[in-house]
Amino acid sequence: MSAASAQSCLAANDWICGEYLRSRSQELTDATVEHVLITATSIGIAVLIAFPLALLARRWRLASAGILSLTTALYTVPTLAMYALLLPFFGISVSLVICGLVLYSLTILVRNILTGLRSVPAEAREAAIGLGYGRFRLLFTVELPLALPALMAGLRIATVSAVSLTTVGAIVDNGGLGNLIYAAMDSYFKAQVLTASVLCVLLAITADLLLLGLQRLLTPWTRAAGGGRRARRATGAPVRDAVLDDTRAVA
């Protein structure tokens, strides 16, 4: 009776249907893999572009306003309009979706990287320069580690946003799980709509948790410094500047 009931859920067009999961498992897997690849590729390219833009904006104040204004303007363009504008350059392809996601991610990434770099205390920079650090060593061994919390926060927001916006790529048949959602909406296939939507949510949550774990792994001194300050507050000892703690930990 239960087997017959399970098999009939497709005919009944139920929202929750185990038979749909069993019969369409490969289709769901392929769509999920495509969704992950599009998102990961887009974010990877966006980081490679956003990092030098943030460095340029920090070095030249005149360039800062232009870069921030341009990336903000790109973010305000509606998704359908963005794809239409990119269509002559990429055609109907996965590259079209990836380029759109890269442009949308730049606003978040450039601002957060720039904010993180600008928040590095002058004392930390001066101490490193006094120890003989060159420009690149200063950037990669002192400034970037101290800017990582802000950078990772931007990366998490951009990634979750990209997971969501990837579904819109279904309009050019390259939307990962979005393809299943859009196809099911046309026929009102409840099980497919619900399953693909839930998988999108799970992808976003999983990506955010993985990046949060990576942030904690890459910035152990923030936890150590925080614990040391709490202990000193509890004993009434003076609290030293957190930046000095962070600088020592990085060194």
N, C-alpha and C positions, 0 to 999 in steps of 0.2 A: 504493500500500500504506500509505504514511504517512498519507494523507488519510483512508482508510477506518479506520485505527487511531485517528486523532484524533477522528473522528466517533463511533466506538464507545465512547469513554471514558465518555460519559454513560450508555449502556446498561450498561456494566460497573461503573458507580458508583465510578470511581476518585477518589482524593483530589485528584490534580492532573489537571485536564482543561482543555485549551485551548479546546475547543469550548464549554464552559460560559462561559468568559470572553467569547467572541465572541457567543454567543447571548443572554447576560444582561447585556451591558455597560450598557445603559440602566438596568436595575433596580439594578445595583451603583452606578452614578453617582447615581441618585436617593436611594438609601439613605445613601450617603456624605455627600451634601449635607445631607440631613436631620440626620444625626448631627452634622455640624459646626455647623449652625445651632442645634440644641438645646444643644450644649455651650457655644458662644460666648455665646448669650443668657443661659444660666444663670450663667456666670462673670461676665459684665458686670453683671447685676443684683446678684449676690453682692458684687462689689467696691463698688458704690454703697451697699449696706447696711452692709457690714463697715467701711468707712472711718469714717463717723460714730460707729459703735459703739465702734471702737478709740479715737477721740478722746474720747468720753465716759468710757470706762474709764480712760484716762490722766489725765483731769482730776479725776475723783472716784474715790478709792480704794474707797469703799463700793460704787459701781456696778461696779467692775472685777470683784469676786468674783462678783457676780450674772450679769454678762454672760458671763464665761468659763464659769461653771457651766452656764448655759442652753445655750450653743452646744455645749459638750461633751456635754450630755445629748442634744441633738438628733442628734449624730453617732453615738450608741450605739443609736439606734432602728434595727431591721432595715429593709431597703429595702421589703419587702412590707408590713410594718406601717405604715411611713411613708406609702406610697401609699394604704393602706386608710384611714388617719386623714384624709388630704387629700381623699379621694374625695367626701365630701359637699359640699365647697366648690368643687371644680373639675370634678367628673364625669370621665368617661373622655375625656380630651383631652390635648393636648401640654402645656397649662398645668400639669397635674398632675405630669408628669415634670420640667418646668422648676422648679417650686416645690420639689419634693423635692431636686433637685440644688443649688438655692440654699441650702437649709437645711443640707445636708451640707457645703457649701463654707465656710459661715460660721466653723466651728470653726478651720479652717486659716488663713483669711484674717485674721480678727480677731486671733488670737494672733500671727501674723507681723507684721502692721502695728503692733500694740502693742509687740512686742519691738523692732522697728526704731526706733520713735519714742522708746522709753525708752533705747535705746542711744546716742542722740545726746548727745555730751558737753556738760556744763554750760558749758564754756569756749566752745564754739561758739555756744550760745544767748546767753551774756553778751556776747560780741563783737558779735553781730548787734544785740542790744538797745542796746548802747553806740553803734552806728552809726545808731540811730533807727528800727530795723525795728519795725513794728507786729506784732500777733499773727498776722494772716493772711499778711503778707509773710514773717515769720519761719518760719511753717509751710511755705509753698509754695516758698520759695527757699533755705531752709537745712535745716530738719528733714526734709522729705520726700526731697530728694536724698540726704542722708546715710542715710536709712532705706531707700532703694530696694533695696539688696542683700537685706535681709531680706524686704521686701515682695514682690520678684520671686521669691524662693525659695518663698514661700507661694503665689504665683500659679501657679507652675509645678506644684507638688504638687497644688493644687486642680484645675487644668486636666486633668492626666493622670488624676486620680481621676474627674473628671466624664466624661471620654471612656469610661472603663470602666463607670461606673454608668449611663450613658445606655442601654447595651444592655438593662438590666433593664426599661426602659420598654416593652419588647416585650410585657409582660403586659397593657398597655393599647393595644397596636398603635401605639405612638409611640416606638420604640426605635432608629430609624435602622438601622444594620447589625445591631443586636440582633434586629430583626424577621426578617431572613434567617437568623440563627443559630438562633433558636427554631423557625422553620418547618422548617428543614432537620433539626433534631434529631428532630422528630416522625417524619419519613420516613427518617431516617438518610441524607440526601443529602450525601455526603462532600465533594464539590467545593464546595458552597455553604457548608458549615460551615467548611471550611479557608479559603476565600477571604475570607469576611466576617470571620473571626477575624484573619487576617493584616492586613486593611485596618484593623481596630481598633487593632492594635499599631502599624502604620505611622502612623496618625493621632496616637496618643499620642506617639510618638517625634518626629514632625514638629512638633507643638505645643510640645514641650519644647525642641527646638532653636531654634525661632523665638523663643520667649520668652527663651531664654538669649542669643541674638543681640541681642534688643531690650534686655536688661539691660546688655550690654556697650556698646551704642550710647548708652544713657542715662547711663551712669556711667563716662565715659572717664577721669575723675580717679583712679579707683581703680587703674587700670593705670598711670597716670603716677606716682601716689604710690608704688605698689609698686616701680616701676622705680627711682625716686629713692632709696628706702630701701635697696634692694639695692646700688646704686652706692655709697652712703655707708658701708654695712657693709663693702664690699670695700676701700674706701680707709682704713677705720679712723676715719672722721669720725663725730662723734656723730649719733645718729638723733633727729630731732625727733619730737614727738608727731604721729601719723598724722592725728589729727583736725584739727590746725592746717593741714596740707597740704590736707586735704579741704575745709576751710572756705574757704581761699584759692581753690581751684579752683572752688568753687561761686560765690563772689563774682565 
